């Protein structure tokens, strides 16, 4: 069983009582995909609640369809934008989901819910007596701490000490404990080591929701993120099925790549590209190193990454990401983009791009160039979070590189965007995929306790990955029964 749904009746009863006391109901996967089905009384409450408020009704805002406002919004269409050709310099259309309009400002709050909800309704997590541990390279622990706070659970957020000041400042307002591990976003092993240390110290008092191995993460993105992208593509009359060409996402925890699996089930010809930092080319060259594309994690292959379904690896230079981030956020850069023909609406959208989102767009540009895509071709990617997560990086870059003037803007647009090359783009053969998959052995079998049989099943069992989407209906049935008992007098 890839997601543990075995019921612990005693703990489940405690969780029901906790939710009854706090008036908490849990959203289903169906409601996250289609929030028009959310109860009217919840919608009425949301019309008076801020997007980031610690209000239990915000659990129902774990969807790509929130009204794009910081306060009082309900639901609408999928939040996405088209990256203008004036920025990309390629013929192909690049569409991107927008993560800013989730509670916490990043879509990782959804991945954490996909891990936490099954454990709550099955009784495999005791919301009264256990702490939820959220190991992360950034946004995941923020989402986990937030959901824990909504549910009245104690939480432990783990993230690298070199992450942005904005992440730590906000975490202090919601997390029970914050643990900063050595290094930057590529130092995942140090996070795993801390989890082992906590497990040895606290044992049954904690439950570790490790995004890199929890299939609730994969399931949420396959169902909710993948479902949202499919809806956009099906409603866009300009897109013919044969022109849905690519999906690009940073490897990170491997969860977002599951949306690519959902797309490929509908469009079998589609190519899935996993992107990573050139400074830490783990998938590309079995490499290692540090980098500044915050939140994507490296130096290992996540257990929940379906490598056999991945067609490309694309490495992106972290300096390009930083330069484009400055271009999009410095007044001189914005003025230059206006002079270069970027329209007012696209200028207004620039704050929607965080550093990892910029990395995804650069990887999408590389994919478009690699496959020589034309005007009718479409690539989808994800803007995980927004610029507001990284504003302190602007001052840092000004100290390192000097003031951002028009010459810097010219270089960023021409060099980092329009002249992005296909260097670092590798199309995976069968044995290249197997090479990447085999890297899982060193992290997951040698260090994290997975078995030889499990790692082989991921590669050779044709039903291994296909079975995961069916969990959504099973979990929804358990959530509905759980909510029914919460409401019972």
DOZA-291921 format. One record per atom (N, C-alpha, C): x, y, z. Coordinates in steps of 0.02 Angstrom, whole numbers, plus 32768, in hexadecimal, padded with zeros to 4 digits. Atoms other than C-alpha are relative to their C-alpha. Layout:
REM residues N
XYZ;...
//
This chain:
REM residues 489
802B7FC48000;800080008000;802D803E8000;7FD37FC78007;8058809E7FC3;7FEB803B802C;80197FCF7FCF;7FE9810F802F;7FDB7FD88035;801B80297FCA;7FBF80C480D8;7FBA80178012;80457FF17FEF;7F0280C180EA;7FE37FCE8032;8016802D7FCA;7EFB80398170;7FE8802A803B;80217FD57FCF;7E88807E81F6;80147FED8047;7FF680067FB7;7EBC809882AB;7FC38022801F;80407FE67FE9;7E0E80AC82F6;8007802F803C;7FF87FD87FC4;7E4880F2839C;801A80467FF0;7FE37FBF8012;7EB3817C8351;7FD080267FD2;80307FDF802C;7E3381A182CA;7FC980218029;80347FE37FD5;7DB181BE8352;8019803F8022;7FE37FC37FE3;7E27823B83A6;800180397FCE;7FFD7FCD8034;7E3D82978302;7FBB801C7FF1;80457FEA800B;7D81829E82E8;7FEB80308038;80127FD67FC7;7D6982E68396;802480437FFD;7FDB7FC28007;7DF383668379;7FE0802D7FCB;801E7FD88036;7DA3839F82D6;7FBA80188015;80427FEB7FE8;7CF783A48328;8006803B802F;7FF57FC97FD0;7D38841383B5;801180417FDC;7FE97FC48022;7D87848B8339;7FD580127FC4;802C7FF28038;7CFC848382B7;80227FF97FBC;7FD88009803C;7D7184418232;7FE27FCA7FD3;801180318034;7D3983EA8192;803A7FFD7FCF;7FC8800A802E;7DB583A38115;7FE880007FB8;801380028047;7DAC83C58059;80157FBE7FE0;7FEE803B8026;7DAD83327FE2;802A80137FC4;7FDB7FF3803E;7E1A83207F48;7FD0801C7FCB;80307FE78032;7D7D833A7EDF;7FF2804A800A;800D7FBA7FF2;7D5D83E07F36;803C802C7FEF;7FC47FD98011;7E1284177F1C;800680077FB4;80017FFC8049;7E0183EF7E62;7FC8802E7FE8;803B7FDA8014;7D54843E7E56;7FE18021803D;801A7FE07FC3;7D3684B97EE6;7FBA801C7FFA;80477FEC8004;7C8B84E67EA0;7FD57FD18029;802580307FD8;7C55844B7F02;8009800B804B;7FF67FF07FB9;7C8F84977FA7;7FBE8019801D;803F7FEA7FE1;7BFC84B28020;7FF8804B8001;800E7FB98004;7BA9855C8013;801280258040;7FF07FDE7FC2;7BC2858280CB;804C800D8007;7FB77FF68000;7C7F856B80B6;8012803B7FD3;7FF37FC8802E;7C7F85E18020;7FEE80428021;80157FC27FDE;7C2186618088;803480168033;7FCC7FEF7FCF;7CA586588110;803F801B7FDD;7FC47FEB8023;7D3386688092;7FFC80477FE6;80077FBC801A;7CEC870B8052;801580358033;7FE97FD17FCC;7D26875980F7;80447FEC801D;7FC2801A7FE5;7DCB86FB810E;803A80107FD2;7FC47FF38027;7E79872D80D6;80207FC07FE9;7FE3803B801F;7ED986B58067;80327FDD802D;7FCD801D7FD5;7F63869A80E7;7FE87FF98049;801880027FBB;7EF686A58183;80017FB8801C;800280417FDF;7F0286178200;7FB77FF18012;8048800E7FFA;7E4B85ED81E5;7FF37FBD7FE1;800B80448017;7E0E853B81D3;7FDE7FFB7FBC;802180018041;7DA48568813C;803180057FC6;7FCD7FFB8034;7E45858980DC;80197FBC7FE8;7FF28042801B;7E5B84CD80CD;7FDF7FF67FBC;80248007803F;7DDD84DD8040;801D802C7FC9;7FDC7FD98033;7E5185577FE8;803E7FDB7FE7;7FC98027801B;7ECB84CC7FC3;7FEC7FE97FBA;8017800B8045;7EA584D87F0A;802380347FD3;7FE47FD18032;7EE9852B7E6B;7FCB80327FEA;80377FD78019;7E4185837E59;7FEA80368031;80127FC97FD4;7E4486067EE2;7FFA80417FDA;80047FBD801C;7E0A86B27EB4;804180258010;7FBD7FE27FF4;7EAE87147E9F;7FFC80428027;80037FC67FD3;7E9B87887F33;80187FEA8045;7FE380127FBE;7EEC878E7FDF;7FCB7FFA8036;803380017FCC;7E4887A2803C;7FBB7FF87FE1;804780038011;7D94876B802A;7FEE7FDC7FC0;80108021803F;7DA187087F89;7FE27FBB800B;801880457FFF;7D4686687F63;80237FDA7FC8;7FE180298034;7D6486047EC3;7FEF80197FBA;800C7FEE8046;7D72861C7E08;801F7FCC7FD3;7FDE802E802D;7DD385D07D79;80467FEF8018;7FBB80127FEE;7E8185837D7E;802D803D7FFB;7FD07FC88002;7F0786027DA9;803D7FED7FD7;7FC7800C802B;7F8286017D1A;800C803D7FD4;7FF17FCB802E;7FD886797CA4;80247FE37FC4;7FD68011803A;802886727BF8;803D802D8003;7FC27FD97FFE;80DE86A97BFB;8008801F7FBA;80007FE08042;80EA872A7B6F;803F7FF07FD7;7FC8800D802D;8157870B7AD7;803680358007;7FCE7FCA7FF6;81AB87B47AFB;80327FEE8036;7FD180177FCC;81F8875F7B93;80237FC07FEC;7FE38041800D;821486AE7B55;802D7FFF7FC3;7FD98001803D;825686D37AA8;7FF77FC37FD6;800D803C8027;820F862F7A67;7FBA80047FE1;804080018021;817E860979F3;7FCA7FDD8029;803180297FDB;812A85887A63;7FDE80288037;80237FE37FC8;80A885BA7AE3;80167FDD8041;7FEE801B7FBF;80E285A37B96;7FCB80198032;80347FF17FCF;8053859B7C15;80197FEA8045;7FE7800F7FBC;8070859B7CD1;7FC980078033;802C7FFA7FC5;800385747D67;801F80318031;7FEA7FCC7FD1;800E85FE7DEB;7FF57FE88048;800480187FBC;803685C77E9D;7FF280358035;80077FCA7FCF;802786717EF0;7FBE80008025;80437FF87FE3;7F6D86607F12;7FEA7FC58029;800D80317FCB;7F7A85CE7F89;800B80208044;7FEA7FED7FBC;7F7A85E88046;804B7FF18006;7FB680007FF9;803386058073;802380177FC1;7FE17FE5803C;805086437FC1;80267FCF7FD6;7FDD80338027;808F859E7F7C;7FD77FC07FFE;802A803B8009;804184FE7F3A;80137FC6802D;7FEB80377FD5;80A284917FB4;7FCF7FF38039;8033800B7FCE;801484A9802F;7FD17FC77FEB;802880378019;7FB584307FBF;80227FBD8009;7FDB803F7FF7;803D83AC7FC2;7FFF7FEA8048;800180137FB9;804083B28080;7FBB7FE58013;804380197FF1;7F84839C8087;7FF77FBA7FE4;80048043801D;7F9283078012;80217FCB802A;7FDF802E7FD2;800582B88093;7FDC7FFB8044;801D7FFD7FBD;7FAD82EF8133;7FB97FE48003;804780147FFD;7EF582D08108;7FF67FB48004;800980487FF9;7F04821480E9;80137FE58045;7FEA80167FBE;7F638201818D;7FCE80138036;80327FEB7FCF;7EDD826181EC;7FC37FD37FFE;804080248005;7E45820581A9;80087FB5800B;7FF480477FF3;7E97815A81BB;80187FF48047;7FE680087FBD;7EDD817C8268;80497FED8002;7FB9800D8000;7F9281688234;8029803C8017;7FE17FC77FDF;7FB88212827F;7FD180168037;80277FEB7FC6;7F7C8245832C;8007804B8009;7FFC7FB77FFF;7F5382FD8321;8001801D8047;80017FE97FBB;7F44830883DF;80447FF68021;7FC580147FDA;7FE282B1841A;80417FFE7FD9;7FC280048028;805E82B48389;800E80437FDD;7FEB7FC68028;80C1833B8330;800A7FEA7FB8;7FF5800C8047;80C183448273;804280207FEB;7FBE7FE78014;81718355822E;800080097FB4;80027FED8048;818583AD8185;8046800F7FE7;7FBC7FF5801C;823383958138;7FFB801F7FBB;800D7FD7803B;8249841280AC;803E80257FEA;7FCF7FCF8017;82B8847D803F;7FDE80447FF8;801F7FBE8002;823F850E8054;7FB68002800B;80477FF47FFC;8187851A802D;7FD87FC7801F;802680397FE6;8152846B8061;7FF88005804C;80077FFA7FB7;81778487811A;7FD3803A8012;802D7FC87FF3;811B852D810F;7FB87FE87FF9;8044801A8009;808184D580C9;7FED7FCF8036;800E80317FCB;808F84498148;7FF280218043;800B7FDC7FC1;809E84C081DB;7FBD80247FFF;80407FDC8007;800A85248199;7FC57FD18009;803780307FF9;7F98848D8184;7FFC7FE48046;7FFF80197FBB;7FCE844C822D;7FDF8033802F;801C7FCB7FD5;7FA184F3827D;7FB480047FF7;80497FFE800C;7EF484F3822A;7FDD7FC78024;801E803B7FE2;7ED584458270;80107FFA804B;7FEF80027FBA;7F1A846E831B;80347FCD8012;7FCB80327FF4;7FAC83F58308;80428024800D;7FBD7FE77FF4;805B84138349;802C7FED7FC4;7FD7800D803B;80DC842082BF;804A800F800C;7FB87FF28002;8197841D82A1;8012800D7FB7;7FEC7FEE8044;81D784788206;804C7FF97FFA;7FB98009800C;8281844481C2;8011801D7FBC;7FEA7FE48040;82DA84A9813B;804880198006;7FB97FEB7FFD;838C84DD810B;800880478019;7FF57FBF7FE0;83D585718167;800B80397FCE;7FF27FCC8031;840085CE80C6;7FC380147FD7;803C7FEC8023;834B85DE808C;7FF0804A800F;800C7FB87FFC;8302868D8079;7FE480148044;80177FE57FC0;82DE86FB8111;7FB47FFF8004;80497FFE8002;8228870880DA;7FE27FBF8018;801B80417FEC;820D864E80F3;80047FF7804C;7FF680097FB8;8255864C81A3;7FD480308028;80277FCF7FDB;81FC86EB81DA;7FB77FEA8006;804680157FFE;815086A881AB;7FF87FBF8027;800580407FDC;817285F981EF;7FFB800A804B;80007FF47FB8;818F8642829B;7FBA800F801A;80447FEF7FEB;80D88676829E;7FD27FC38001;802E80388004;809085C9827D;801C7FBD8018;7FE380427FF1;810A853A829D;800B7FF8804B;7FF1800E7FBB;811A84E68346;804B8003800E;7FB77FFE7FFC;81D584CB832D;801B800C7FBA;7FDC7FF6803F;824D850382A5;80477FE68009;7FBC801B7FFF;82ED84A38282;802280137FBF;7FD97FED803B;836D84EF820B;803B7FD17FF9;7FC98030800C;83E1846D81C1;803880217FD8;7FC87FE08023;848E84928178;7FF580027FB5;7FFD7FFE8049;849E84CD80C5;7FC780257FDF;80317FDE802A;842D85078038;7FCD7FCD7FE7;8037802B8018;839D84BD7FD4;80177FBD7FE4;7FE88040801A;840C84337F8E;80157FCF8037;7FEA80297FC9;843783F0803B;7FC67FD7801E;803980297FEB;83AB836F8046;80157FCB8033;7FEB80367FD2;841082E8809E;800280198048;7FFE7FE47FBD;8428835B8133;7FBA8003801E;804580007FE9;836B836A813E;7FEB7FB98014;800F80457FEF;835882AD813A;80237FEB8040;7FDA80117FC2;83DF829C81C0;7FDD801C803D;80237FE27FC8;837E83128230;7FC07FD98010;803C80297FF5;82E082A98216;80127FC08026;7FEA803C7FDC;833F820D824D;801080108049;7FEF7FEB7FBC;837F826B82E5;7FC0800B802A;803F7FF47FDD;82CF82A48314;7FDC7FBE800E;802180417FF8;828C81F482FA;801E7FDA803A;7FDD80237FC9;830F81AE8370;7FF080208044;800C7FDB7FC1;82EC823483F3;7FB77FFB8017;80467FF77FED;822E823E83EE;7FD37FC67FEC;8024803D8010;81F4819D839D;7FB780097FF0;80488002800C;8138818583A9;7FDE8044800A;801D7FBD7FF4;811E823D83D9;7FFD802A7FC0;80007FD9803E;813982768325;7FEC7FD37FC5;800A80228040;810382478275;8022802C7FCB;7FDB7FDB8033;8178827A81E8;7FDD7FF97FBD;80207FFE8042;812082AD8148;803580167FCD;7FC77FF2802C;81B482A080D1;7FE780067FB8;801C7FF38043;817C82F1802D;80247FD97FC9;7FD980218033;820682977FCE;7FED7FB67FF8;801580468004;81BA81EC7FF3;7FB67FF5800B;804880077FF3;8103820E801E;7FD880037FBF;80258001803E;809281DB7F8F;7FC1802B8002;80347FCD7FFD;800D82527FD0;8013803F7FDA;7FE57FC88026;807C82D87F83;7FF57FF47FB5;800A80128046;807B827F7EDA;7FB680017FEE;80488005800E;7FC0825E7EE6;7FE080457FFA;801F7FBD8002;7F9383147F0B;801180227FBE;7FED7FDE803E;7FF683547E76;7FE27FDD7FC2;801E80248039;7FB982CB7E00;7FB780157FF9;80487FF58001;7F0482EB7E30;7FEE80497FF9;80157FBB7FFC;7EF983A47E57;8026802D7FCF;7FD87FD7802F;7F8A83F57DF8;7FF57FE77FB9;800B801C8043;7F7A837E7D64;7FB9800E7FE7;80457FF38013;7EBD83927D64;7FF580487FEC;80087FB98010;7ECB844F7D62;801F80117FBC;7FE17FF48041;7F44844F7CCF;7FD57FE37FC8;802B801E8033;7ED583D87C6E;7FC3802B7FF2;803B7FD58009;7E41844B7C8C;8011803D7FD5;7FEA7FC68028;7EA284E17C46;80077FEC7FB7;7FF380168045;7ED884807BAC;7FC07FEF7FDB;803F80148020;7E2B843B7B8A;7FD3803C7FF0;802A7FC5800B;7DDB84E87B96;801E80317FCE;7FDE7FD2802E;7E5C85407B29;7FF57FE87FB8;801280158044;7E1485357A79;803A80067FCF;7FC77FF8802C;7EBB85677A2F;80307FC48002;7FD180377FF5;7F0F84C87A6C;7FE37FBF7FE4;80128043801A;7F00842A7A03;80277FCC8028;7FE280347FD7;7F2783877A5B;80487FF17FEC;7FBD80138017;7FBE836379EE;80348036800F;7FD27FCA7FF1;8009840C7A1F;800F8008804A;7FED80017FB9;800E83E87ADA;80417FD98004;7FC08020800C;80C783C57AD5;802A7FF3803E;7FD2800A7FC9;811783D77B7F;7FE780168044;80097FEB7FBA;811183E47C3C;804480048020;7FBF7FF37FE1;81A3842C7C9D;7FF780108049;80007FEF7FB9;81C2842C7D58;80437FEF801E;7FC480117FDA;825884337DCB;7FF47FBF8025;800780417FDF;827B838C7E1B;7FE680098047;80187FF47FBD;826683CD7ECC;7FF57FBF8026;8012803E7FDE;820B83467F2E;7FE97FCB7FD0;801A802F8032;81D382F47E8C;7FB480027FFB;804980007FFF;811D83187EB5;7FE180227FC5;801F7FDA8036;80F6839D7E34;80077FDC7FBE;7FF88026803E;813A832C7DAB;7FC77FCF7FF5;8039802E8008;80A482BB7DCE;7FC9801F7FD5;802F7FDF802D;803A833E7D75;80107FEF7FB8;7FEC80158043;809F83127CDB;7FE77FBA7FEF;801A8044800B;806D825B7CF2;7FB680037FEE;80477FF98010;7FB682917CF2;7FF6801A7FB9;80047FE58044;7FD182F67C53;80117FCB7FCC;7FEA80338031;802B82677BFC;7FCC7FC97FF9;803780308006;7F9981F37C23;7FCD80187FCC;802F7FE38030;7F2E826A7BBB;8020800D7FBC;7FDB7FEF803D;7FB3829D7B3C;80407FD67FFF;7FC7802E7FFA;802982077B28;804080187FDD;7FC67FE68024;809C82667AB1;802580368027;7FE37FC97FD9;80C082EC7B34;80447FED801E;7FBF800A7FE0;817282FF7B75;8001801F8045;7FF87FE77FBC;819483127C2F;804A8010800C;7FBB7FEB7FF1;823083747C60;8007800F804A;7FEE7FF17FBB;827B83747D0E;803A80317FFF;7FCA7FCF8000;82E384107D2B;802380018044;7FD77FFB7FC3;836C842D7DAA;803480377FF5;7FCD7FCC8006;83F784A97DCE;803F7FE47FDF;7FC180138020;849184A07D5F;80387FF78033;7FCD80037FCC;84F784BA7DFD;7FFB7FC0802A;8009803F7FDB;84B384167E43;7FDE7FCE7FD0;801F80288037;849783A47DAA;7FFA7FB68011;800680447FE7;846083077E04;7FE47FD17FCB;801E802A8034;83EF82C17D7C;802980027FC0;7FDB7FF7803F;845883067CEE;80427FDA8000;7FBB801B7FFF;850582CC7D26;80117FD9803F;7FF3801F7FBE;84F182707DCB;80278030802C;7FD77FCE7FE0;853583137E0F;7FE480198042;80117FE47FBE;852C83787EAF;801780498002;7FEB7FBB7FF8;854684297EED;7FCA802A8021;80307FD17FE3;84EE84C17F36;7FE6802E7FCB;801E7FD28031;847A853A7EDB;7FCE802D8022;802B7FCC7FE3;840085C97EF2;7FB97FFF7FE5;804680048016;835E858D7EA1;7FD97FE2803A;801780167FBE;830785857F48;7FC47FD17FFC;803A802B7FF5;829684F57F77;7FFD7FC27FD5;80098038802E;82BA84747EF0;80237FC08017;7FE1803D7FE6;832D83FC7F50;80297FDB7FCC;7FD380228030;83B883947F01;80297FCA8023;7FCF80327FE9;844383137F16;7FE17FBC800D;801F80427FFB;83C882847F11;7FC57FFF7FCF;803C8007802A;833582417EAB;7FC67FEF802F;8037800D7FD2;8290824C7F0B;7FE07FBC7FF3;802180418005;823981A77F2E;7FC080057FD7;80417FF88022;819781ED7EE5;8008801A7FB9;7FF47FEB8045;81E7821F7E3F;7FFB7FC37FD2;800980368031;81A881AE7DB3;8031800A7FC7;7FCB7FF28030;824C81B07D55;7FF37FDF7FBC;800C8024803F;821481327CD2;7FD380277FD1;802E7FD88029;819481B17C95;801E80457FEF;7FDF7FC0800B;821282427C8B;80287FFD7FC0;7FE280018042;824E826F7BDD;803F802A7FFA;7FC77FD38004;82CB82FA7BFC;801880158045;7FE47FDD7FC6;833F83437C7E;801C80427FE5;7FEA7FBE8017;836083FD7C6D;80208024803C;7FDC7FDC7FCB;83E384597CD5;7FFD804B7FF1;80077FB78006;83C985147CF3;80348021802D;7FCD7FDC7FD9;8451858C7D2C;7FDE802C8034;80227FD97FCB;842285D77DD4;800D804B7FF9;7FF47FB9800A;8474867D7DA3;7FCD801E7FCF;80347FE9802E;83F9868B7D12;7FBF800E8027;803D7FF77FD8;836B86757D90;80048040802A;7FF87FC57FD6;83B086FD7E02;7FFD803F7FD5;80017FC5802B;83CB87767D71;7FBA800F7FE6;80447FF48018;831C875D7D2D;7FD38017803A;80267FE97FC6;82D587707DDD;800A804B800B;7FF27FB87FFA;832B88197DE7;7FDE80277FC7;80207FE0803A;82ED88467D38;7FB5800B800D;80497FFE7FF4;823988227D6E;7FEC802B803C;80127FE07FC1;8243887E7E14;80238043800D;7FE07FBE7FF8;82BB89127E05;7FDD80337FD3;80227FCD8029;826A89B47DC7;8020800B7FBB;7FDE7FF78040;82EF89C87D40;7FF17FC77FD0;8010803A802A;82CD89187D01;7FBA80047FE4;80467FFC8015;821289347CFA;7FF780357FCA;80047FCB8032;822689D77C9B;801E7FE97FBE;7FE18019803E;829989827C1E;7FD27FCF7FDC;802F802F801F;821B88F67C01;7FC680247FDE;80357FD9801F;819689787BDD;8019801C7FBD;7FE37FE5803E;820A89C87B5B;80077FCB7FCB;7FF68037802F;8223891D7B0D;7FBE7FE07FEA;80418016801A;816889067AEF;7FD97FD1802C;8027802A7FD3;812F88A17B86;7FC380298017;803D7FDA7FF4;807988D47B9E;7FF38009804B;800E7FEE7FBA;8031891C7C3E;7FE77FC48028;801A803A7FDC;7FD4887D7C6C;80377FD08013;7FC8802C7FF1;807288157C60;8030801F8032;7FD87FDE7FCD;80D088987CC5;7FE17FF58045;8022800B7FC0;804C88877D4D;800A7FB9801A;7FF780477FEC;806A87CA7D4D;80477FF08018;7FBB80107FEE;812687D77D6E;80097FEB8049;7FF880177FBA;811187C87E2D;7FEA7FB7800B;801780457FF8;80C4871B7E10;80397FCE7FF8;7FC7802D800C;817086D37DE5;80308000803B;7FCC80097FCF;81D886927E75;803F7FE67FDE;7FC18016801D;828B86577E5C;7FFA7FBB7FE0;80078043801E;825E85A07E41;7FD080017FC5;802D7FF88039;81CF85D57DCE;8026801A7FC3;7FD67FE78036;824C86377D66;802A7FC77FE4;7FD9803B8017;82B8859A7D61;7FD77FD27FD5;802C802A8028;822485377D20;7FF3801E7FBB;800B7FDF8040;820385B87C98;803F7FFB7FD4;7FC280078027;82BA85B67C62;80077FB97FE5;7FFD80468017;82B284F87C58;7FCE7FF57FC7;803280068035;821385067BEF;801980207FBF;7FE27FE1803B;826E857C7B78;80327FD07FE0;7FD08031801A;82F984FB7B68;7FDD7FC77FDC;802580378020;827A84737B42;7FE480167FBD;801C7FE7803F;822684DE7ABD;803580047FCA;7FC97FFB8031;82CD84FE7A69;801A7FBB7FEC;7FE48043800E;8308844A7A78;7FD57FDB7FCD;802D8023802E;826E84057A1F;7FE8802C7FC6;80117FD28037;8262849B79A8;7FB480097FF9;80497FFA7FFE;81AE84BB79DB;7FE8803E7FDB;801E7FCB8028;813C852A7972;7FC980258027;80307FD47FDF;80B485AB7997;7FC57FDB8020;803A80247FE7;802B852A79B3;80117FD1803A;7FEB802F7FCC;809084C27A2E;7FFB80208046;800B7FE87FBC;807084D07AE9;802A7FD88031;7FDD801E7FC7;80DE84AE7B80;7FE0801C803F;801C7FE97FC0;809684B57C30;80367FFA8036;7FD380037FC7;80FA84DD7CCC;7FDD801E803D;801E7FEC7FC0;80DE85197D7F;80298038801F;7FE27FCC7FD6;810385BA7DDE;7FF07FEE8048;800C801C7FBD;8116856A7E89;7FE980348032;80117FCB7FD2;8111860C7EEA;800980437FDC;7FFC7FBE8021;812B86C67EC8;803C80278019;7FC57FD77FF0;81A987527ED6;800380148049;80007FE87FBB;817287827F86;80257FD28030;7FDA802E7FD6;81CB86E87FCB;804A80108002;7FB87FF9800A;8274872C7F98;801880487FFE;7FED7FBA8009;827887EA7FA6;80448011801F;7FBF7FF37FE1;831087E58019;80397FEF7FD1;7FCB80138030;837187967F89;8013803B7FD3;7FF07FC6802A;8367883B7F28;803880298020;7FCB7FDA7FDE;83CE88977FAA;80417FD98000;7FC380298002;844888067FB2;802280037FBC;7FE37FFE8043;846088067EF6;801C80467FEF;7FE57FBD800A;847888C37EF5;804580078021;7FBF7FFF7FDF;850688AB7F70;80347FD77FD9;7FD2802D8023;8552881D7F0B;801180197FBA;7FF77FEF8046;8539885D7E5A;7FFF804B7FF0;80077FB9800C;851E89177E6F;7FB880107FEC;80447FEA800F;8484897D7E46;7FE97FE47FBC;801D801C803D;841089387DC1;7FED803B7FD2;800C7FC9802E;841B89B47D31;7FE67FE57FBD;801D80168040;83DC89AF7C7D;802E7FCF7FDC;7FD38030801F;847889557C42;7FF47FBA801D;800F80407FE1;845288CA7CBF;7FBE7FE57FE6;80418015801B;839E88C77C7F;80087FE47FB9;7FF580198044;83DA88B47BCB;801F7FBB8002;7FDF80427FFB;844C88257BFC;7FD07FCA8017;802E80337FE5;83C387CC7C5F;7FCD7FEB7FCC;803280118033;834187D67BD4;80207FDB7FC5;7FE0801E803B;83B887AF7B45;80237FBF8010;7FD6803A7FF1;842B87347B9A;7FDC7FC88024;801F80337FD6;83C386DA7C1D;7FBF7FE57FE4;80408014801B;831D86D47BC1;80047FF17FB5;8003800A8048;832986EF7B05;80367FD27FE5;7FCA80298019;83D086987AEF;800F7FC4802C;7FFA803F7FDA;83B486097B67;800F7FC87FCE;7FEB80328031;840B85777B13;7FE67FBB8014;801480457FF0;83EC84BB7B0E;80387FDA8024;7FCD80207FD5;848C84997B71;7FDF7FE88040;801D801B7FC2;8462842D7C05;7FBC7FDF7FF7;803F8023800E;83C983E27BAF;80107FBA7FE6;7FF180458012;83D183257BA5;7FBF7FD97FF5;8039802B800D;834E82B87B51;80127FBA8018;7FF0803F7FDF;834582167BB3;7FEF7FC37FD6;800D8041801D;8357816E7B60;7FE87FD18037;801680317FCE;831880D27BB7;80367FF78035;7FCB800E7FCF;83C180B47C07;801680408025;7FF47FC37FDA;83D7816C7C35;7FCD80058038;803380007FCC;8332815F7C93;80147FCD8037;7FED80347FD0;836F80BF7CE6;803A8018802B;7FC97FE47FD9;841081177D19;7FE6802F8036;801C7FD17FCE;83AC81A17D6F;7FDA7FDA8035;802680287FCF;833681247DC0;802F7FDD8031;7FD180267FD6;83CA80C07E02;801F802B8036;7FE57FD47FCC;840681597E62;7FD57FFE803F;802B80067FC5;8371813D7ED6;801D7FCF8033;7FE780367FD4;83CA80A57F1C;8029801D803A;7FD07FE87FCE;844F81097F79;7FDE80288038;80257FDB7FCD;83D5817B7FD3;7FCD7FD38023;803C801E7FE4;833D810E7FEA;80097FB9801B;7FF480447FE8;837C805C7FFE;803880008034;7FC680007FD2;8425807C8050;7FF3802B803E;80057FD07FC8;83F0811080BE;7FBB80028020;80447FF17FE7;8332811880CF;7FD47FC2800A;8024803C7FEC;82FE806380E5;7FD07FE27FCD;802980218033;82A6803D8040;80217FBE7FED;7FE68042800F;82BC7F8D7FFD;80147FFA7FB6;7FEB80108044;830E7F457F62;7FC37FF07FD6;803D80138024;82637F007F31;7FD8803E7FED;80277FC4800E;82117FAB7F3E;801E80297FC8;7FE17FD78034;828F80067ED2;7FFA7FDE7FBC;800A80238040;82827F7F7E4D;7FB880047FE9;80477FFA8012;81C47F877E53;7FF280427FDE;800B7FBF801E;81CC80407E2B;801380007FB6;7FE980018045;822880177D89;7FDD7FCB7FD6;801780388029;81E57F6E7D53;7FB57FF08005;8048800F7FF7;81327F647D96;7FD880347FDA;80247FD2802B;80C47FB27D10;7FC580218024;80397FE67FDC;80387FCF7D8F;8014802C803C;7FEA7FDE7FC4;80A480217E16;7FE680488002;80137FBA8001;808580D67DE4;7FB780097FED;80467FFB8017;7FDC80B57D92;7FCE7FF88039;802F800C7FC9;7F8F80807E38;7FF4803D802C;80047FC97FCF;7FAD81257E92;7FC2802C7FF6;803A7FD38007;7F2381927E44;7FC07FE5801F;803E801D7FE4;7E9D81197E81;7FF9800E804B;80047FF17FB9;7EC881487F34;7FD5803E800D;80267FC27FF5;7E7181F17F1C;7FB87FF08013;804680127FF1;7DC381A37F19;7FFA7FDD8044;800180237FBF;7DED81327FAD;800680318039;7FF67FCE7FCA;7E2B81C48015;7FC4802E8005;803C7FD57FFE;7D9682307FE3;7FC87FDE8026;803580247FDC;7D1F81A98022;800E8001804B;7FEE7FFF7FB9;7D7F81A480C7;7FF78046801D;800A7FBC7FE9;7D7C826380D4;7FB6800F800A;80487FF47FFA;7CC1826980B5;7FE37FDE803D;801980237FC5;7CA081E8813B;801A80218040;7FE27FDD7FC8;7D17824181B2;7FD98040800E;80267FC17FF7;7CBE82E88196;7FB97FF3801A;804480127FE9;7C15829481AF;80007FF3804B;7FFB800E7FB8;7C4D82568259;8012803D8028;7FF07FC07FDF;7C9683008285;7FC08027800D;803E7FD97FFB;7BEB834E8267;7FCB7FDE802A;803280257FD8;7B8C82C682C5;800180198048;80057FE97FBA;7B4D82FE836F;800A7FC58030;
//
